């Protein structure tokens, strides 16, 4: 569970960048095909939607990490560093 949350947080950064670029391209296309004000409005709307979905996914990943630590009876304040990841992978390999 914790390893999955860590992998999801790594993929989230890539997905965020792709989504921002896609939203800006669509807003630019709207601005070109219509008035520039509609393009700006689309960019603002896409920005709000992207921010909302990113914050929601980030919260869910953090909750999944905390839940994973609880299942393993670890301290909830533990960080996802390389040392903890090695411990978890060692437990899984047994």
PDB file of N, CA, C and O in Angstrom, chain B, residues numbered from 101:
ATOM      1  N   UNK B 101       0.816  -1.177   0.000  1.00  0.00           N
ATOM      2  CA  UNK B 101       0.000   0.000   0.000  1.00  0.00           C
ATOM      3  C   UNK B 101       0.874   1.261   0.000  1.00  0.00           C
ATOM      4  O   UNK B 101       0.598   2.219  -0.723  1.00  0.00           O
ATOM      5  N   UNK B 102       1.908   1.245   0.804  1.00  0.00           N
ATOM      6  CA  UNK B 102       2.788   2.406   0.893  1.00  0.00           C
ATOM      7  C   UNK B 102       3.610   2.543  -0.390  1.00  0.00           C
ATOM      8  O   UNK B 102       3.811   3.649  -0.890  1.00  0.00           O
ATOM      9  N   UNK B 103       4.077   1.421  -0.912  1.00  0.00           N
ATOM     10  CA  UNK B 103       4.857   1.478  -2.153  1.00  0.00           C
ATOM     11  C   UNK B 103       3.998   1.952  -3.314  1.00  0.00           C
ATOM     12  O   UNK B 103       4.461   2.702  -4.174  1.00  0.00           O
ATOM     13  N   UNK B 104       2.755   1.517  -3.335  1.00  0.00           N
ATOM     14  CA  UNK B 104       1.836   1.962  -4.375  1.00  0.00           C
ATOM     15  C   UNK B 104       1.585   3.462  -4.267  1.00  0.00           C
ATOM     16  O   UNK B 104       1.543   4.158  -5.281  1.00  0.00           O
ATOM     17  N   UNK B 105       1.421   3.960  -3.052  1.00  0.00           N
ATOM     18  CA  UNK B 105       1.212   5.399  -2.848  1.00  0.00           C
ATOM     19  C   UNK B 105       2.443   6.188  -3.281  1.00  0.00           C
ATOM     20  O   UNK B 105       2.322   7.267  -3.863  1.00  0.00           O
ATOM     21  N   UNK B 106       3.622   5.650  -2.998  1.00  0.00           N
ATOM     22  CA  UNK B 106       4.856   6.329  -3.409  1.00  0.00           C
ATOM     23  C   UNK B 106       4.959   6.375  -4.936  1.00  0.00           C
ATOM     24  O   UNK B 106       5.313   7.406  -5.508  1.00  0.00           O
ATOM     25  N   UNK B 107       4.651   5.267  -5.582  1.00  0.00           N
ATOM     26  CA  UNK B 107       4.689   5.236  -7.055  1.00  0.00           C
ATOM     27  C   UNK B 107       3.648   6.181  -7.644  1.00  0.00           C
ATOM     28  O   UNK B 107       3.907   6.839  -8.652  1.00  0.00           O
ATOM     29  N   UNK B 108       2.476   6.252  -7.023  1.00  0.00           N
ATOM     30  CA  UNK B 108       1.435   7.157  -7.504  1.00  0.00           C
ATOM     31  C   UNK B 108       1.853   8.612  -7.372  1.00  0.00           C
ATOM     32  O   UNK B 108       1.546   9.429  -8.240  1.00  0.00           O
ATOM     33  N   UNK B 109       2.551   8.942  -6.291  1.00  0.00           N
ATOM     34  CA  UNK B 109       2.995  10.330  -6.124  1.00  0.00           C
ATOM     35  C   UNK B 109       4.051  10.701  -7.164  1.00  0.00           C
ATOM     36  O   UNK B 109       4.116  11.852  -7.594  1.00  0.00           O
ATOM     37  N   UNK B 110       4.878   9.735  -7.571  1.00  0.00           N
ATOM     38  CA  UNK B 110       5.863   9.996  -8.621  1.00  0.00           C
ATOM     39  C   UNK B 110       5.167  10.213  -9.970  1.00  0.00           C
ATOM     40  O   UNK B 110       5.545  11.102 -10.734  1.00  0.00           O
ATOM     41  N   UNK B 111       4.151   9.397 -10.256  1.00  0.00           N
ATOM     42  CA  UNK B 111       3.421   9.539 -11.521  1.00  0.00           C
ATOM     43  C   UNK B 111       2.571  10.798 -11.547  1.00  0.00           C
ATOM     44  O   UNK B 111       2.301  11.344 -12.617  1.00  0.00           O
ATOM     45  N   UNK B 112       2.147  11.266 -10.375  1.00  0.00           N
ATOM     46  CA  UNK B 112       1.287  12.441 -10.300  1.00  0.00           C
ATOM     47  C   UNK B 112       1.990  13.680 -10.850  1.00  0.00           C
ATOM     48  O   UNK B 112       1.359  14.515 -11.497  1.00  0.00           O
ATOM     49  N   UNK B 113       3.272  13.801 -10.600  1.00  0.00           N
ATOM     50  CA  UNK B 113       4.031  14.957 -11.114  1.00  0.00           C
ATOM     51  C   UNK B 113       4.050  14.963 -12.638  1.00  0.00           C
ATOM     52  O   UNK B 113       3.884  16.012 -13.261  1.00  0.00           O
ATOM     53  N   UNK B 114       4.253  13.793 -13.236  1.00  0.00           N
ATOM     54  CA  UNK B 114       4.292  13.698 -14.694  1.00  0.00           C
ATOM     55  C   UNK B 114       2.914  14.003 -15.276  1.00  0.00           C
ATOM     56  O   UNK B 114       2.793  14.735 -16.258  1.00  0.00           O
ATOM     57  N   UNK B 115       1.878  13.435 -14.662  1.00  0.00           N
ATOM     58  CA  UNK B 115       0.518  13.671 -15.141  1.00  0.00           C
ATOM     59  C   UNK B 115       0.125  15.136 -15.016  1.00  0.00           C
ATOM     60  O   UNK B 115      -0.593  15.666 -15.864  1.00  0.00           O
ATOM     61  N   UNK B 116       0.596  15.787 -13.963  1.00  0.00           N
ATOM     62  CA  UNK B 116       0.285  17.203 -13.784  1.00  0.00           C
ATOM     63  C   UNK B 116       0.881  18.031 -14.919  1.00  0.00           C
ATOM     64  O   UNK B 116       0.211  18.903 -15.473  1.00  0.00           O
ATOM     65  N   UNK B 117       2.120  17.764 -15.259  1.00  0.00           N
ATOM     66  CA  UNK B 117       2.763  18.510 -16.344  1.00  0.00           C
ATOM     67  C   UNK B 117       2.060  18.279 -17.676  1.00  0.00           C
ATOM     68  O   UNK B 117       1.842  19.225 -18.433  1.00  0.00           O
ATOM     69  N   UNK B 118       1.706  17.040 -17.967  1.00  0.00           N
ATOM     70  CA  UNK B 118       1.017  16.731 -19.217  1.00  0.00           C
ATOM     71  C   UNK B 118      -0.340  17.421 -19.259  1.00  0.00           C
ATOM     72  O   UNK B 118      -0.739  17.940 -20.302  1.00  0.00           O
ATOM     73  N   UNK B 119      -1.045  17.431 -18.144  1.00  0.00           N
ATOM     74  CA  UNK B 119      -2.363  18.048 -18.080  1.00  0.00           C
ATOM     75  C   UNK B 119      -2.282  19.559 -18.258  1.00  0.00           C
ATOM     76  O   UNK B 119      -3.120  20.151 -18.939  1.00  0.00           O
ATOM     77  N   UNK B 120      -1.287  20.179 -17.654  1.00  0.00           N
ATOM     78  CA  UNK B 120      -1.130  21.628 -17.803  1.00  0.00           C
ATOM     79  C   UNK B 120      -0.850  21.990 -19.260  1.00  0.00           C
ATOM     80  O   UNK B 120      -1.444  22.924 -19.798  1.00  0.00           O
ATOM     81  N   UNK B 121       0.044  21.260 -19.885  1.00  0.00           N
ATOM     82  CA  UNK B 121       0.363  21.539 -21.289  1.00  0.00           C
ATOM     83  C   UNK B 121      -0.868  21.334 -22.165  1.00  0.00           C
ATOM     84  O   UNK B 121      -1.148  22.146 -23.047  1.00  0.00           O
ATOM     85  N   UNK B 122      -1.601  20.255 -21.925  1.00  0.00           N
ATOM     86  CA  UNK B 122      -2.812  19.996 -22.707  1.00  0.00           C
ATOM     87  C   UNK B 122      -3.855  21.080 -22.516  1.00  0.00           C
ATOM     88  O   UNK B 122      -4.470  21.526 -23.484  1.00  0.00           O
ATOM     89  N   UNK B 123      -4.059  21.508 -21.283  1.00  0.00           N
ATOM     90  CA  UNK B 123      -5.027  22.568 -21.014  1.00  0.00           C
ATOM     91  C   UNK B 123      -4.644  23.884 -21.672  1.00  0.00           C
ATOM     92  O   UNK B 123      -5.500  24.595 -22.199  1.00  0.00           O
ATOM     93  N   UNK B 124      -3.356  24.204 -21.639  1.00  0.00           N
ATOM     94  CA  UNK B 124      -2.908  25.443 -22.286  1.00  0.00           C
ATOM     95  C   UNK B 124      -3.053  25.374 -23.803  1.00  0.00           C
ATOM     96  O   UNK B 124      -3.413  26.364 -24.440  1.00  0.00           O
ATOM     97  N   UNK B 125      -2.774  24.214 -24.378  1.00  0.00           N
ATOM     98  CA  UNK B 125      -2.939  24.068 -25.828  1.00  0.00           C
ATOM     99  C   UNK B 125      -4.402  24.199 -26.242  1.00  0.00           C
ATOM    100  O   UNK B 125      -4.711  24.832 -27.251  1.00  0.00           O
ATOM    101  N   UNK B 126      -5.287  23.609 -25.474  1.00  0.00           N
ATOM    102  CA  UNK B 126      -6.717  23.724 -25.795  1.00  0.00           C
ATOM    103  C   UNK B 126      -7.182  25.164 -25.624  1.00  0.00           C
ATOM    104  O   UNK B 126      -7.951  25.666 -26.444  1.00  0.00           O
ATOM    105  N   UNK B 127      -6.727  25.834 -24.568  1.00  0.00           N
ATOM    106  CA  UNK B 127      -7.099  27.241 -24.364  1.00  0.00           C
ATOM    107  C   UNK B 127      -6.556  28.110 -25.492  1.00  0.00           C
ATOM    108  O   UNK B 127      -7.233  29.031 -25.949  1.00  0.00           O
ATOM    109  N   UNK B 128      -5.346  27.822 -25.938  1.00  0.00           N
ATOM    110  CA  UNK B 128      -4.776  28.565 -27.064  1.00  0.00           C
ATOM    111  C   UNK B 128      -5.579  28.326 -28.337  1.00  0.00           C
ATOM    112  O   UNK B 128      -5.815  29.256 -29.109  1.00  0.00           O
ATOM    113  N   UNK B 129      -5.995  27.096 -28.554  1.00  0.00           N
ATOM    114  CA  UNK B 129      -6.805  26.773 -29.729  1.00  0.00           C
ATOM    115  C   UNK B 129      -8.151  27.498 -29.670  1.00  0.00           C
ATOM    116  O   UNK B 129      -8.633  27.995 -30.688  1.00  0.00           O
ATOM    117  N   UNK B 130      -8.751  27.561 -28.501  1.00  0.00           N
ATOM    118  CA  UNK B 130     -10.008  28.294 -28.342  1.00  0.00           C
ATOM    119  C   UNK B 130      -9.801  29.777 -28.620  1.00  0.00           C
ATOM    120  O   UNK B 130     -10.636  30.421 -29.255  1.00  0.00           O
ATOM    121  N   UNK B 131      -8.680  30.316 -28.140  1.00  0.00           N
ATOM    122  CA  UNK B 131      -8.387  31.734 -28.370  1.00  0.00           C
ATOM    123  C   UNK B 131      -8.180  32.023 -29.854  1.00  0.00           C
ATOM    124  O   UNK B 131      -8.585  33.075 -30.349  1.00  0.00           O
ATOM    125  N   UNK B 132      -7.556  31.098 -30.551  1.00  0.00           N
ATOM    126  CA  UNK B 132      -7.308  31.304 -31.991  1.00  0.00           C
ATOM    127  C   UNK B 132      -8.603  31.203 -32.784  1.00  0.00           C
ATOM    128  O   UNK B 132      -8.843  31.999 -33.691  1.00  0.00           O
ATOM    129  N   UNK B 133      -9.440  30.223 -32.443  1.00  0.00           N
ATOM    130  CA  UNK B 133     -10.665  29.995 -33.208  1.00  0.00           C
ATOM    131  C   UNK B 133     -11.794  30.947 -32.842  1.00  0.00           C
ATOM    132  O   UNK B 133     -12.753  31.082 -33.602  1.00  0.00           O
ATOM    133  N   UNK B 134     -11.700  31.606 -31.698  1.00  0.00           N
ATOM    134  CA  UNK B 134     -12.728  32.561 -31.301  1.00  0.00           C
ATOM    135  C   UNK B 134     -12.016  33.812 -30.767  1.00  0.00           C
ATOM    136  O   UNK B 134     -10.927  34.159 -31.223  1.00  0.00           O
ATOM    137  N   UNK B 135     -12.628  34.460 -29.828  1.00  0.00           N
ATOM    138  CA  UNK B 135     -12.026  35.660 -29.255  1.00  0.00           C
ATOM    139  C   UNK B 135     -11.013  35.280 -28.186  1.00  0.00           C
ATOM    140  O   UNK B 135     -11.116  34.219 -27.571  1.00  0.00           O
ATOM    141  N   UNK B 136     -10.037  36.148 -27.969  1.00  0.00           N
ATOM    142  CA  UNK B 136      -8.987  35.850 -26.995  1.00  0.00           C
ATOM    143  C   UNK B 136      -9.536  35.766 -25.580  1.00  0.00           C
ATOM    144  O   UNK B 136      -8.972  35.065 -24.740  1.00  0.00           O
ATOM    145  N   UNK B 137     -10.651  36.482 -25.299  1.00  0.00           N
ATOM    146  CA  UNK B 137     -11.241  36.436 -23.969  1.00  0.00           C
ATOM    147  C   UNK B 137     -11.734  35.025 -23.627  1.00  0.00           C
ATOM    148  O   UNK B 137     -11.632  34.587 -22.481  1.00  0.00           O
ATOM    149  N   UNK B 138     -12.267  34.321 -24.627  1.00  0.00           N
ATOM    150  CA  UNK B 138     -12.724  32.953 -24.389  1.00  0.00           C
ATOM    151  C   UNK B 138     -11.544  32.027 -24.103  1.00  0.00           C
ATOM    152  O   UNK B 138     -11.663  31.093 -23.309  1.00  0.00           O
ATOM    153  N   UNK B 139     -10.420  32.281 -24.743  1.00  0.00           N
ATOM    154  CA  UNK B 139      -9.218  31.494 -24.476  1.00  0.00           C
ATOM    155  C   UNK B 139      -8.708  31.707 -23.064  1.00  0.00           C
ATOM    156  O   UNK B 139      -8.296  30.761 -22.393  1.00  0.00           O
ATOM    157  N   UNK B 140      -8.738  32.954 -22.618  1.00  0.00           N
ATOM    158  CA  UNK B 140      -8.311  33.252 -21.240  1.00  0.00           C
ATOM    159  C   UNK B 140      -9.267  32.612 -20.242  1.00  0.00           C
ATOM    160  O   UNK B 140      -8.837  32.044 -19.239  1.00  0.00           O
ATOM    161  N   UNK B 141     -10.558  32.703 -20.518  1.00  0.00           N
ATOM    162  CA  UNK B 141     -11.551  32.092 -19.632  1.00  0.00           C
ATOM    163  C   UNK B 141     -11.362  30.578 -19.579  1.00  0.00           C
ATOM    164  O   UNK B 141     -11.463  29.976 -18.510  1.00  0.00           O
ATOM    165  N   UNK B 142     -11.089  29.964 -20.724  1.00  0.00           N
ATOM    166  CA  UNK B 142     -10.858  28.519 -20.758  1.00  0.00           C
ATOM    167  C   UNK B 142      -9.608  28.156 -19.962  1.00  0.00           C
ATOM    168  O   UNK B 142      -9.602  27.168 -19.228  1.00  0.00           O
ATOM    169  N   UNK B 143      -8.550  28.953 -20.106  1.00  0.00           N
ATOM    170  CA  UNK B 143      -7.316  28.680 -19.363  1.00  0.00           C
ATOM    171  C   UNK B 143      -7.552  28.784 -17.856  1.00  0.00           C
ATOM    172  O   UNK B 143      -7.052  27.958 -17.093  1.00  0.00           O
ATOM    173  N   UNK B 144      -8.303  29.785 -17.428  1.00  0.00           N
ATOM    174  CA  UNK B 144      -8.616  29.925 -16.006  1.00  0.00           C
ATOM    175  C   UNK B 144      -9.465  28.763 -15.505  1.00  0.00           C
ATOM    176  O   UNK B 144      -9.226  28.237 -14.418  1.00  0.00           O
ATOM    177  N   UNK B 145     -10.453  28.365 -16.297  1.00  0.00           N
ATOM    178  CA  UNK B 145     -11.312  27.252 -15.908  1.00  0.00           C
ATOM    179  C   UNK B 145     -10.511  25.947 -15.842  1.00  0.00           C
ATOM    180  O   UNK B 145     -10.657  25.174 -14.895  1.00  0.00           O
ATOM    181  N   UNK B 146      -9.674  25.706 -16.841  1.00  0.00           N
ATOM    182  CA  UNK B 146      -8.843  24.501 -16.830  1.00  0.00           C
ATOM    183  C   UNK B 146      -7.884  24.526 -15.638  1.00  0.00           C
ATOM    184  O   UNK B 146      -7.646  23.494 -15.009  1.00  0.00           O
ATOM    185  N   UNK B 147      -7.336  25.701 -15.329  1.00  0.00           N
ATOM    186  CA  UNK B 147      -6.439  25.828 -14.187  1.00  0.00           C
ATOM    187  C   UNK B 147      -7.122  25.471 -12.880  1.00  0.00           C
ATOM    188  O   UNK B 147      -6.536  24.791 -12.038  1.00  0.00           O
ATOM    189  N   UNK B 148      -8.352  25.922 -12.705  1.00  0.00           N
ATOM    190  CA  UNK B 148      -9.101  25.584 -11.490  1.00  0.00           C
ATOM    191  C   UNK B 148      -9.388  24.085 -11.413  1.00  0.00           C
ATOM    192  O   UNK B 148      -9.245  23.475 -10.354  1.00  0.00           O
ATOM    193  N   UNK B 149      -9.790  23.502 -12.530  1.00  0.00           N
ATOM    194  CA  UNK B 149     -10.082  22.069 -12.541  1.00  0.00           C
ATOM    195  C   UNK B 149      -8.830  21.236 -12.284  1.00  0.00           C
ATOM    196  O   UNK B 149      -8.875  20.238 -11.566  1.00  0.00           O
ATOM    197  N   UNK B 150      -7.721  21.653 -12.873  1.00  0.00           N
ATOM    198  CA  UNK B 150      -6.455  20.932 -12.671  1.00  0.00           C
ATOM    199  C   UNK B 150      -6.011  21.049 -11.215  1.00  0.00           C
ATOM    200  O   UNK B 150      -5.573  20.066 -10.618  1.00  0.00           O
ATOM    201  N   UNK B 151      -6.124  22.248 -10.643  1.00  0.00           N
ATOM    202  CA  UNK B 151      -5.733  22.448  -9.246  1.00  0.00           C
ATOM    203  C   UNK B 151      -6.594  21.599  -8.317  1.00  0.00           C
ATOM    204  O   UNK B 151      -6.077  20.977  -7.390  1.00  0.00           O
ATOM    205  N   UNK B 152      -7.891  21.571  -8.558  1.00  0.00           N
ATOM    206  CA  UNK B 152      -8.796  20.787  -7.714  1.00  0.00           C
ATOM    207  C   UNK B 152      -8.461  19.297  -7.796  1.00  0.00           C
ATOM    208  O   UNK B 152      -8.369  18.620  -6.772  1.00  0.00           O
ATOM    209  N   UNK B 153      -8.281  18.797  -9.001  1.00  0.00           N
ATOM    210  CA  UNK B 153      -8.009  17.360  -9.143  1.00  0.00           C
ATOM    211  C   UNK B 153      -6.636  16.998  -8.578  1.00  0.00           C
ATOM    212  O   UNK B 153      -6.477  15.921  -8.003  1.00  0.00           O
ATOM    213  N   UNK B 154      -5.641  17.876  -8.730  1.00  0.00           N
ATOM    214  CA  UNK B 154      -4.311  17.601  -8.188  1.00  0.00           C
ATOM    215  C   UNK B 154      -4.345  17.560  -6.661  1.00  0.00           C
ATOM    216  O   UNK B 154      -3.760  16.665  -6.050  1.00  0.00           O
ATOM    217  N   UNK B 155      -5.021  18.518  -6.050  1.00  0.00           N
ATOM    218  CA  UNK B 155      -5.110  18.534  -4.591  1.00  0.00           C
ATOM    219  C   UNK B 155      -5.865  17.312  -4.073  1.00  0.00           C
ATOM    220  O   UNK B 155      -5.506  16.747  -3.040  1.00  0.00           O
ATOM    221  N   UNK B 156      -6.900  16.913  -4.783  1.00  0.00           N
ATOM    222  CA  UNK B 156      -7.664  15.740  -4.359  1.00  0.00           C
ATOM    223  C   UNK B 156      -6.824  14.470  -4.457  1.00  0.00           C
ATOM    224  O   UNK B 156      -6.827  13.650  -3.538  1.00  0.00           O
ATOM    225  N   UNK B 157      -6.114  14.306  -5.557  1.00  0.00           N
ATOM    226  CA  UNK B 157      -5.260  13.122  -5.715  1.00  0.00           C
ATOM    227  C   UNK B 157      -4.134  13.123  -4.680  1.00  0.00           C
ATOM    228  O   UNK B 157      -3.793  12.074  -4.132  1.00  0.00           O
ATOM    229  N   UNK B 158      -3.565  14.282  -4.414  1.00  0.00           N
ATOM    230  CA  UNK B 158      -2.485  14.372  -3.433  1.00  0.00           C
ATOM    231  C   UNK B 158      -2.983  13.995  -2.040  1.00  0.00           C
ATOM    232  O   UNK B 158      -2.288  13.305  -1.293  1.00  0.00           O
ATOM    233  N   UNK B 159      -4.181  14.445  -1.693  1.00  0.00           N
ATOM    234  CA  UNK B 159      -4.770  14.099  -0.397  1.00  0.00           C
ATOM    235  C   UNK B 159      -5.037  12.604  -0.301  1.00  0.00           C
ATOM    236  O   UNK B 159      -4.798  11.995   0.742  1.00  0.00           O
ATOM    237  N   UNK B 160      -5.531  12.010  -1.384  1.00  0.00           N
ATOM    238  CA  UNK B 160      -5.804  10.569  -1.375  1.00  0.00           C
ATOM    239  C   UNK B 160      -4.512   9.767  -1.259  1.00  0.00           C
ATOM    240  O   UNK B 160      -4.488   8.736  -0.588  1.00  0.00           O
ATOM    241  N   UNK B 161      -3.454  10.218  -1.891  1.00  0.00           N
ATOM    242  CA  UNK B 161      -2.170   9.525  -1.801  1.00  0.00           C
ATOM    243  C   UNK B 161      -1.614   9.616  -0.381  1.00  0.00           C
ATOM    244  O   UNK B 161      -1.095   8.636   0.154  1.00  0.00           O
ATOM    245  N   UNK B 162      -1.725  10.793   0.220  1.00  0.00           N
ATOM    246  CA  UNK B 162      -1.259  10.950   1.606  1.00  0.00           C
ATOM    247  C   UNK B 162      -2.061  10.073   2.554  1.00  0.00           C
ATOM    248  O   UNK B 162      -1.498   9.482   3.475  1.00  0.00           O
ATOM    249  N   UNK B 163      -3.372   9.982   2.339  1.00  0.00           N
ATOM    250  CA  UNK B 163      -4.207   9.130   3.184  1.00  0.00           C
ATOM    251  C   UNK B 163      -3.838   7.660   3.013  1.00  0.00           C
ATOM    252  O   UNK B 163      -3.825   6.896   3.978  1.00  0.00           O
ATOM    253  N   UNK B 164      -3.542   7.278   1.786  1.00  0.00           N
ATOM    254  CA  UNK B 164      -3.154   5.890   1.530  1.00  0.00           C
ATOM    255  C   UNK B 164      -1.818   5.574   2.198  1.00  0.00           C
ATOM    256  O   UNK B 164      -1.625   4.467   2.701  1.00  0.00           O
ATOM    257  N   UNK B 165      -0.897   6.536   2.206  1.00  0.00           N
ATOM    258  CA  UNK B 165       0.388   6.348   2.871  1.00  0.00           C
ATOM    259  C   UNK B 165       0.205   6.198   4.378  1.00  0.00           C
ATOM    260  O   UNK B 165       0.793   5.308   4.993  1.00  0.00           O
ATOM    261  N   UNK B 166      -0.603   7.061   4.966  1.00  0.00           N
ATOM    262  CA  UNK B 166      -0.849   6.984   6.405  1.00  0.00           C
ATOM    263  C   UNK B 166      -1.533   5.673   6.761  1.00  0.00           C
ATOM    264  O   UNK B 166      -1.200   5.047   7.767  1.00  0.00           O
ATOM    265  N   UNK B 167      -2.485   5.259   5.941  1.00  0.00           N
ATOM    266  CA  UNK B 167      -3.168   3.992   6.188  1.00  0.00           C
ATOM    267  C   UNK B 167      -2.192   2.824   6.097  1.00  0.00           C
ATOM    268  O   UNK B 167      -2.267   1.885   6.890  1.00  0.00           O
ATOM    269  N   UNK B 168      -1.287   2.882   5.140  1.00  0.00           N
ATOM    270  CA  UNK B 168      -0.277   1.833   5.023  1.00  0.00           C
ATOM    271  C   UNK B 168       0.636   1.780   6.232  1.00  0.00           C
ATOM    272  O   UNK B 168       0.985   0.695   6.695  1.00  0.00           O
ATOM    273  N   UNK B 169       1.030   2.937   6.751  1.00  0.00           N
ATOM    274  CA  UNK B 169       1.853   2.971   7.957  1.00  0.00           C
ATOM    275  C   UNK B 169       1.093   2.410   9.157  1.00  0.00           C
ATOM    276  O   UNK B 169       1.673   1.727  10.001  1.00  0.00           O
ATOM    277  N   UNK B 170      -0.201   2.699   9.232  1.00  0.00           N
ATOM    278  CA  UNK B 170      -1.007   2.169  10.329  1.00  0.00           C
ATOM    279  C   UNK B 170      -1.106   0.649  10.257  1.00  0.00           C
ATOM    280  O   UNK B 170      -1.044  -0.031  11.282  1.00  0.00           O
ATOM    281  N   UNK B 171      -1.259   0.121   9.054  1.00  0.00           N
ATOM    282  CA  UNK B 171      -1.352  -1.326   8.887  1.00  0.00           C
ATOM    283  C   UNK B 171      -0.056  -2.003   9.341  1.00  0.00           C
ATOM    284  O   UNK B 171      -0.089  -3.094   9.911  1.00  0.00           O
ATOM    285  N   UNK B 172       1.077  -1.357   9.088  1.00  0.00           N
ATOM    286  CA  UNK B 172       2.367  -1.921   9.480  1.00  0.00           C
ATOM    287  C   UNK B 172       2.750  -1.575  10.916  1.00  0.00           C
ATOM    288  O   UNK B 172       3.830  -1.945  11.375  1.00  0.00           O
ATOM    289  N   UNK B 173       1.871  -0.864  11.628  1.00  0.00           N
ATOM    290  CA  UNK B 173       2.118  -0.419  13.002  1.00  0.00           C
ATOM    291  C   UNK B 173       3.351   0.475  13.111  1.00  0.00           C
ATOM    292  O   UNK B 173       4.104   0.392  14.081  1.00  0.00           O
ATOM    293  N   UNK B 174       3.547   1.321  12.117  1.00  0.00           N
ATOM    294  CA  UNK B 174       4.625   2.298  12.147  1.00  0.00           C
ATOM    295  C   UNK B 174       4.061   3.634  12.596  1.00  0.00           C
ATOM    296  O   UNK B 174       2.850   3.857  12.581  1.00  0.00           O
ATOM    297  N   UNK B 175       4.968   4.518  12.994  1.00  0.00           N
ATOM    298  CA  UNK B 175       4.581   5.861  13.400  1.00  0.00           C
ATOM    299  C   UNK B 175       4.051   6.609  12.175  1.00  0.00           C
ATOM    300  O   UNK B 175       4.648   6.551  11.100  1.00  0.00           O
ATOM    301  N   UNK B 176       2.939   7.304  12.341  1.00  0.00           N
ATOM    302  CA  UNK B 176       2.332   8.010  11.212  1.00  0.00           C
ATOM    303  C   UNK B 176       3.178   9.175  10.727  1.00  0.00           C
ATOM    304  O   UNK B 176       3.015   9.639   9.598  1.00  0.00           O
ATOM    305  N   UNK B 177       4.072   9.644  11.569  1.00  0.00           N
ATOM    306  CA  UNK B 177       4.913  10.769  11.166  1.00  0.00           C
ATOM    307  C   UNK B 177       6.129  10.297  10.370  1.00  0.00           C
ATOM    308  O   UNK B 177       6.989  11.106  10.024  1.00  0.00           O
ATOM    309  N   UNK B 178       6.211   9.002  10.078  1.00  0.00           N
ATOM    310  CA  UNK B 178       7.335   8.486   9.288  1.00  0.00           C
ATOM    311  C   UNK B 178       7.304   9.097   7.899  1.00  0.00           C
ATOM    312  O   UNK B 178       6.239   9.328   7.326  1.00  0.00           O
ATOM    313  N   UNK B 179       8.471   9.350   7.378  1.00  0.00           N
ATOM    314  CA  UNK B 179       8.577   9.937   6.048  1.00  0.00           C
ATOM    315  C   UNK B 179       8.823   8.854   5.017  1.00  0.00           C
ATOM    316  O   UNK B 179       9.298   7.764   5.337  1.00  0.00           O
ATOM    317  N   UNK B 180       8.493   9.173   3.775  1.00  0.00           N
ATOM    318  CA  UNK B 180       8.767   8.249   2.682  1.00  0.00           C
ATOM    319  C   UNK B 180      10.174   8.530   2.147  1.00  0.00           C
ATOM    320  O   UNK B 180      10.332   9.165   1.104  1.00  0.00           O
ATOM    321  N   UNK B 181      11.179   8.061   2.859  1.00  0.00           N
ATOM    322  CA  UNK B 181      12.548   8.228   2.394  1.00  0.00           C
ATOM    323  C   UNK B 181      13.077   6.873   1.928  1.00  0.00           C
ATOM    324  O   UNK B 181      12.395   5.855   2.043  1.00  0.00           O
ATOM    325  N   UNK B 182      14.281   6.875   1.411  1.00  0.00           N
ATOM    326  CA  UNK B 182      14.848   5.645   0.851  1.00  0.00           C
ATOM    327  C   UNK B 182      15.025   4.554   1.899  1.00  0.00           C
ATOM    328  O   UNK B 182      14.876   3.370   1.597  1.00  0.00           O
ATOM    329  N   UNK B 183      15.341   4.949   3.123  1.00  0.00           N
ATOM    330  CA  UNK B 183      15.534   3.961   4.188  1.00  0.00           C
ATOM    331  C   UNK B 183      14.233   3.204   4.469  1.00  0.00           C
ATOM    332  O   UNK B 183      14.233   1.978   4.579  1.00  0.00           O
ATOM    333  N   UNK B 184      13.134   3.938   4.584  1.00  0.00           N
ATOM    334  CA  UNK B 184      11.846   3.285   4.830  1.00  0.00           C
ATOM    335  C   UNK B 184      11.406   2.452   3.636  1.00  0.00           C
ATOM    336  O   UNK B 184      10.825   1.380   3.808  1.00  0.00           O
ATOM    337  N   UNK B 185      11.675   2.933   2.430  1.00  0.00           N
ATOM    338  CA  UNK B 185      11.319   2.155   1.236  1.00  0.00           C
ATOM    339  C   UNK B 185      12.101   0.845   1.188  1.00  0.00           C
ATOM    340  O   UNK B 185      11.561  -0.189   0.796  1.00  0.00           O
ATOM    341  N   UNK B 186      13.369   0.888   1.586  1.00  0.00           N
ATOM    342  CA  UNK B 186      14.164  -0.340   1.621  1.00  0.00           C
ATOM    343  C   UNK B 186      13.620  -1.320   2.647  1.00  0.00           C
ATOM    344  O   UNK B 186      13.590  -2.526   2.400  1.00  0.00           O
ATOM    345  N   UNK B 187      13.184  -0.806   3.810  1.00  0.00           N
ATOM    346  CA  UNK B 187      12.608  -1.670   4.834  1.00  0.00           C
ATOM    347  C   UNK B 187      11.338  -2.343   4.337  1.00  0.00           C
ATOM    348  O   UNK B 187      11.122  -3.533   4.567  1.00  0.00           O
ATOM    349  N   UNK B 188      10.502  -1.571   3.656  1.00  0.00           N
ATOM    350  CA  UNK B 188       9.247  -2.125   3.160  1.00  0.00           C
ATOM    351  C   UNK B 188       9.516  -3.172   2.084  1.00  0.00           C
ATOM    352  O   UNK B 188       8.886  -4.229   2.069  1.00  0.00           O
ATOM    353  N   UNK B 189      10.450  -2.876   1.184  1.00  0.00           N
ATOM    354  CA  UNK B 189      10.772  -3.852   0.134  1.00  0.00           C
ATOM    355  C   UNK B 189      11.379  -5.124   0.736  1.00  0.00           C
ATOM    356  O   UNK B 189      11.139  -6.223   0.236  1.00  0.00           O
ATOM    357  N   UNK B 190      12.166  -4.975   1.811  1.00  0.00           N
ATOM    358  CA  UNK B 190      12.739  -6.146   2.471  1.00  0.00           C
ATOM    359  C   UNK B 190      11.640  -6.991   3.112  1.00  0.00           C
ATOM    360  O   UNK B 190      11.702  -8.220   3.084  1.00  0.00           O
ATOM    361  N   UNK B 191      10.633  -6.330   3.690  1.00  0.00           N
ATOM    362  CA  UNK B 191       9.516  -7.066   4.269  1.00  0.00           C
ATOM    363  C   UNK B 191       8.726  -7.816   3.197  1.00  0.00           C
ATOM    364  O   UNK B 191       8.256  -8.930   3.431  1.00  0.00           O
ATOM    365  N   UNK B 192       8.585  -7.211   2.043  1.00  0.00           N
ATOM    366  CA  UNK B 192       7.852  -7.854   0.965  1.00  0.00           C
ATOM    367  C   UNK B 192       8.613  -9.027   0.356  1.00  0.00           C
ATOM    368  O   UNK B 192       8.011  -9.991  -0.117  1.00  0.00           O
ATOM    369  N   UNK B 193       9.918  -8.938   0.373  1.00  0.00           N
ATOM    370  CA  UNK B 193      10.739 -10.012  -0.212  1.00  0.00           C
ATOM    371  C   UNK B 193      10.755 -11.264   0.644  1.00  0.00           C
ATOM    372  O   UNK B 193      11.080 -12.342   0.145  1.00  0.00           O
ATOM    373  N   UNK B 194      10.413 -11.151   1.914  1.00  0.00           N
ATOM    374  CA  UNK B 194      10.439 -12.326   2.809  1.00  0.00           C
ATOM    375  C   UNK B 194       9.339 -13.288   2.502  1.00  0.00           C
ATOM    376  O   UNK B 194       9.222 -14.322   3.159  1.00  0.00           O
TER     377      UNK B 194
END
